[in-house]
Amino acid sequence: MTSGAQMPDVAVVGFVEAPNVRRTDGTTNGVEMLVPIFAEVLEQTGLSRRDIGFWCSGSSDYLAGRAFSFVSAVDAIGAFPPVMESHVEMDAAWALYEAWIKVLTGEADVALAYGFGKSSAGDLRRVLALQLDPYVAAPLWPDSVGIAALQCRLGLDAGFWGERDMAEVAVRARAAAMANSRAQLAGTVTADELLSAPYLADPLRAHDCAPVTDGAAVVVIAAADRARELCDRPAWISGFEHRIDSGQLGARNLCAAPSANAAGSAAGADGVDAAELHAPFTHQEIILRSALGLPGSVRVNASGGALAANPMFAAGLARIGHAARQVMSGAADRALGHATSGPALQQNLVCVMEAG
C-alpha cells in the first residue's frame, strides 16, 4: 500500500472444521484431514485455489514427531499454481493473525488460514511439557494436565470457584455440542453424574479436561468489497489482539489471566453477544469469563468449545471460526473468538467480529 493509504476492512467469509475424533488413521502430515475441508470451504465461498492470495498454517513439528512437518501438509494446497505461503509453530489462530496483516497491508485481498493436529500420534500430555521454561520447569517434565490441576487447586483453595461450578461448565459444553455435528463429545449429563467420577489429576476429573482430538480447521478472510461478494453477511474484524504473560509459572497469578484481559480490552470485547473461549479445562473457562468481563447474558461456547473437541493447533482457530459463523448466520451481531497457547493460559489472543 502507498504511504498514508487507509487500511481496508477485513472480514471472515468462510469457516469449516474437520470431524473431530479421538483417533484418525493415516499419516501425521495432515493432508488427509485438510483436503476435504479445503474443498468444502472453497465451495462454501465460491472461490478457487487461484483466488487465495495468501495461505498460512499452524501446526507443530513436536506433535508430528518430525522436522518441517508442515511442508508435507502443503501438498493439500496443490503443487500448481505457486502460492504465497507461511507457517506458525502454534495454534492457527495466530496464523489467521498473520493472514489478517497480509490483507490489511494490501499484499492479498483473500487469505486462508488453516491448522491441523493429530494429537493421538503421541503422548500429548508429555509433548506439551516441551513448551515450558527450558531451564527450570521443562527438565522436571510436568505434564499439561498436572499443571492445570495446580492452577485449579489454587483457585479452589482461594474460593474463586468450586468443583460443582466446574462440572456445570462441562454440562453446558456437552449440551451445546449436541448442535455441532463435528464435535467429539456431546450429550446430556448432570453435574452430580460428573462429580461421582474419580479424579484424573486431583482436583481435575476427566470431564474437566479437553479430550485428546485429531482434527483440523480452516478460515477464509477477505478485504472490503471482495468480502461482500463472497458472503451475504461477512463477520467484520473490528479488533484483533494478542498478549502474553510470563512463562515462569511462579511469576504470575495463575488464578487470573491478565494477558486475556489486556487483549480483550485492546480488541474491544465489551458488548459482544456471543463468545467462543478456548478453555481446555473447565476452570479456565471461569477464569476467561472473568478476565474478559463477559456478563452472564453472553452466550459462551455455543459450539461446545474445547471441552467438546480440542484438536491441537486448530482449536483456537475453530473458536474464531465458530464465533464468526454466529455473526454470518445472524445469530449474533457482535461475537468474540479467543485462542490460548502455553501453560495455564499464558498466551491469549482475542478476535472481535461484528455484522456490517
C-alpha positions in Angstrom: 0.0 0.0 0.0 1.1 3.6 -0.6 2.2 5.7 2.3 -0.8 7.1 4.2 -3.3 4.8 2.5 -6.2 3.7 4.6 -6.1 0.0 5.6 -9.1 -2.0 4.3 -11.8 -3.5 6.3 -11.3 -7.3 6.6 -14.0 -9.9 7.3 -14.3 -13.6 7.9 -16.2 -15.1 4.9 -15.8 -18.8 5.4 -15.1 -21.4 8.1 -15.0 -25.2 8.1 -13.7 -27.7 10.6 -13.0 -31.4 10.1 -14.9 -34.0 12.1 -13.2 -34.1 15.5 -12.3 -37.6 16.5 -10.2 -39.4 19.1 -8.0 -41.0 16.5 -7.7 -40.9 12.7 -6.0 -43.4 10.5 -3.2 -42.5 8.1 -0.1 -40.3 8.4 0.6 -37.4 10.7 1.1 -34.8 7.9 -2.5 -33.5 8.0 -3.2 -33.9 4.3 -6.0 -36.4 4.8 -7.8 -34.0 7.1 -7.1 -30.9 5.1 -8.1 -31.8 1.5 -11.8 -32.3 2.3 -12.1 -29.1 4.3 -10.3 -27.1 1.7 -12.7 -28.3 -0.9 -15.6 -27.6 1.4 -14.6 -24.0 2.3 -13.9 -23.2 -1.4 -17.3 -24.5 -2.3 -18.8 -22.5 0.5 -17.3 -19.2 -0.6 -17.3 -19.9 -4.4 -13.5 -19.4 -4.5 -10.9 -21.4 -6.4 -7.4 -22.1 -5.2 -6.1 -19.4 -7.6 -8.2 -16.8 -5.8 -6.4 -17.3 -2.5 -3.6 -14.7 -2.3 -2.0 -15.9 0.9 -2.1 -19.2 2.8 -0.9 -19.6 6.4 -0.8 -22.7 8.6 -0.5 -23.5 12.2 0.9 -26.8 13.5 3.8 -28.3 15.4 6.7 -30.4 14.5 6.9 -31.7 18.1 3.4 -33.1 17.7 4.1 -34.7 14.4 7.4 -36.0 15.5 9.5 -34.8 12.6 11.1 -31.6 11.3 9.3 -29.4 8.9 6.1 -31.5 9.0 4.1 -28.5 7.8 5.8 -28.7 4.4 4.2 -32.1 3.8 0.8 -30.6 4.6 1.3 -28.0 1.8 0.6 -30.9 -0.5 -3.1 -30.3 0.4 -2.9 -27.0 -1.4 -1.5 -28.4 -4.6 1.7 -28.0 -6.5 0.2 -25.6 -9.0 -0.3 -22.7 -9.3 2.5 -21.5 -7.0 1.3 -19.8 -3.8 2.4 -17.3 -1.2 2.5 -19.4 2.0 3.7 -19.1 5.6 3.6 -21.1 8.8 3.4 -20.5 12.6 4.6 -23.1 15.1 1.5 -22.7 17.3 -2.3 -22.6 17.1 -3.6 -21.5 13.7 -5.4 -18.6 15.4 -2.0 -16.9 15.2 -1.8 -18.0 11.5 -5.0 -16.1 11.0 -3.5 -13.1 12.6 -0.6 -13.2 10.1 -3.1 -13.6 7.3 -5.1 -10.6 8.6 -1.9 -8.5 8.5 -1.3 -9.6 4.9 -4.8 -8.4 3.9 -4.6 -5.2 5.9 -1.3 -4.2 4.2 -2.7 -4.9 0.7 -0.5 -7.9 -0.1 -3.6 -10.1 -0.6 -7.3 -9.4 -0.9 -8.3 -13.0 0.1 -6.3 -15.2 2.6 -6.8 -18.6 4.1 -5.6 -19.8 7.5 -5.6 -23.4 8.5 -4.5 -25.6 11.4 -4.2 -29.3 12.0 -3.1 -31.7 14.7 -3.0 -35.4 15.1 -2.9 -35.4 18.9 -3.3 -39.2 19.1 0.1 -39.8 17.4 2.0 -39.3 20.7 1.7 -38.7 24.4 0.1 -35.2 24.3 0.5 -34.5 28.0 4.2 -35.1 27.7 4.7 -33.3 24.4 3.2 -30.1 25.8 5.9 -30.1 28.6 8.3 -29.0 25.8 6.7 -25.6 25.8 7.7 -24.9 29.4 10.7 -22.9 30.6 13.7 -25.0 29.4 15.9 -24.2 32.4 13.6 -24.7 35.5 10.3 -26.3 34.6 10.8 -28.5 31.4 13.6 -30.7 32.9 11.0 -31.8 35.6 8.6 -32.9 32.8 5.4 -31.8 34.5 2.6 -32.7 32.1 -0.1 -30.3 30.9 -2.9 -31.8 33.0 -0.8 -31.7 36.1 0.0 -28.0 35.6 -3.7 -27.3 35.0 -4.5 -29.2 38.2 -2.1 -27.0 40.2 -3.8 -23.9 38.7 -7.3 -25.3 39.6 -6.2 -26.2 43.2 -5.1 -22.6 43.8 -8.5 -21.3 42.7 -10.4 -23.9 44.7 -8.4 -23.1 47.9 -8.9 -19.4 47.3 -12.7 -19.8 46.9 -12.8 -18.5 43.3 -14.7 -21.5 42.1 -15.9 -24.9 43.3 -15.9 -28.3 41.8 -19.7 -28.0 41.1 -19.0 -24.8 39.2 -16.5 -26.7 37.1 -18.9 -29.6 36.5 -21.6 -27.1 35.4 -19.3 -25.8 32.7 -18.8 -29.3 31.4 -22.6 -29.9 31.4 -23.2 -26.8 29.4 -20.4 -27.7 26.9 -21.7 -31.2 26.2 -25.3 -30.0 25.8 -24.2 -27.2 23.4 -22.1 -29.6 21.4 -25.2 -31.7 20.5 -25.9 -29.0 17.9 -22.4 -29.3 16.5 -22.2 -32.3 14.1 -18.4 -32.2 14.2 -17.9 -32.2 17.9 -16.2 -35.1 19.6 -18.1 -35.2 22.9 -21.7 -34.3 23.3 -24.7 -35.4 25.3 -26.9 -34.7 28.3 -25.3 -35.2 31.7 -25.9 -33.8 35.1 -23.3 -32.2 37.4 -24.0 -35.0 40.0 -23.1 -37.7 37.5 -19.9 -36.0 36.6 -18.9 -35.3 40.2 -19.3 -39.0 41.0 -16.4 -39.9 38.7 -12.9 -40.4 40.1 -10.1 -37.8 39.8 -7.8 -37.9 36.8 -5.3 -35.5 38.4 -6.7 -34.1 41.7 -8.8 -31.9 41.6 -9.5 -32.5 37.9 -11.8 -35.2 36.7 -12.0 -36.4 33.1 -14.9 -34.1 32.3 -12.7 -31.1 33.4 -10.2 -31.8 30.7 -10.5 -31.4 27.0 -10.4 -34.7 25.1 -7.4 -35.8 23.0 -8.6 -34.9 19.5 -7.4 -35.3 15.9 -8.8 -32.5 13.7 -8.3 -29.5 11.5 -9.9 -26.2 10.8 -9.8 -23.5 8.0 -10.9 -19.9 8.0 -11.1 -17.6 4.9 -10.9 -13.8 5.2 -11.3 -11.1 2.6 -11.0 -7.4 2.2 -13.7 -4.8 1.8 -15.8 -5.2 -1.4 -14.4 -8.7 -2.0 -15.8 -9.9 1.3 -19.3 -8.6 0.3 -19.1 -10.5 -2.9 -18.2 -13.8 -1.2 -20.6 -13.7 1.8 -24.1 -12.3 2.3 -23.3 -11.3 5.9 -19.5 -11.1 6.5 -18.1 -11.1 10.0 -16.1 -7.9 10.0 -13.0 -8.0 12.2 -13.2 -4.9 14.4 -10.4 -5.9 16.8 -7.6 -8.5 16.8 -5.1 -8.5 19.7 -2.5 -10.9 21.3 -0.9 -10.6 24.7 1.5 -12.8 26.7 2.0 -13.4 30.4 5.3 -14.7 31.9 6.3 -18.2 31.0 7.6 -18.6 34.6 4.7 -20.3 36.5 5.8 -18.8 39.8 6.0 -15.3 38.4 2.2 -14.7 37.8 -1.1 -15.2 39.5 -2.4 -18.5 37.9 -5.9 -17.8 39.1 -6.1 -14.8 36.7 -5.3 -14.1 33.1 -4.1 -10.6 32.8 -3.0 -11.1 29.2 -6.5 -12.2 28.3 -7.9 -9.1 30.0 -5.4 -6.8 28.1 -6.1 -8.5 24.8 -9.8 -8.3 25.3 -9.6 -4.6 26.2 -7.4 -3.8 23.2 -9.7 -5.7 20.8 -12.9 -4.2 22.2 -14.5 -7.1 23.9 -17.2 -5.1 25.5 -20.8 -5.5 24.3 -20.4 -8.9 22.5 -23.5 -11.1 22.1 -21.6 -14.4 21.9 -18.1 -15.7 22.7 -16.1 -18.8 21.9 -13.5 -19.3 24.5 -10.5 -21.7 24.0 -10.6 -23.2 27.5 -9.1 -26.7 27.6 -10.1 -27.1 31.2 -13.4 -26.2 32.9 -11.9 -23.9 35.5 -10.1 -22.0 32.7 -13.5 -21.0 31.2 -14.3 -19.4 34.5 -11.0 -17.6 34.6 -11.5 -16.3 31.0 -15.1 -15.2 31.6 -13.8 -13.0 34.4 -10.7 -11.8 32.6 -12.8 -10.7 29.5 -15.5 -9.2 31.6 -18.3 -11.3 30.0 -21.6 -11.0 31.7 -23.9 -13.9 32.2 -26.1 -12.8 29.3 -23.3 -13.5 26.8 -23.7 -16.9 25.1 -20.5 -18.7 25.6 -19.2 -21.7 23.6 -22.4 -22.5 21.6 -20.2 -25.0 19.7 -19.3 -26.9 22.8 -15.8 -25.3 22.9 -12.6 -27.1 23.5 -14.2 -29.4 26.1 -16.2 -30.9 23.2 -13.3 -31.1 20.8 -9.7 -29.9 21.2 -7.6 -30.6 18.1 -4.2 -29.2 18.9 -3.2 -26.2 16.8 -6.7 -25.9 15.3 -9.0 -25.5 18.3 -8.2 -21.8 18.8 -8.8 -21.1 15.1 -12.0 -23.1 15.3 -13.2 -20.8 18.2 -12.8 -17.8 15.9 -14.5 -19.6 13.1 -17.5 -20.6 15.3 -17.7 -17.0 16.6 -17.7 -15.7 13.0 -20.3 -18.3 12.0 -22.7 -16.8 14.6 -22.3 -13.4 13.0 -22.6 -14.7 9.5 -25.7 -16.7 10.3 -27.4 -13.7 12.1 -27.3 -15.5 15.5 -25.2 -12.6 16.8 -24.4 -9.1 15.8 -21.1 -9.0 17.7 -19.0 -12.0 18.7 -15.7 -12.8 20.3 -13.3 -15.6 19.4 -10.5 -16.5 21.8 -7.4 -18.7 21.5 -4.8 -19.6 24.1 -1.4 -21.2 23.9 1.2 -22.1 26.5 0.8 -23.4 30.1 -2.1 -22.2 32.3 -3.4 -19.6 29.9 0.0 -18.0 29.3 -0.8 -16.5 25.9 -4.1 -15.2 24.8 -5.5 -13.9 21.5 -8.8 -12.2 21.1 -10.6 -11.5 17.8 -13.8 -9.4 17.8 -16.2 -9.6 14.8 -19.4 -7.8 14.0 -22.0 -7.5 11.3 -21.6 -4.7 8.8 
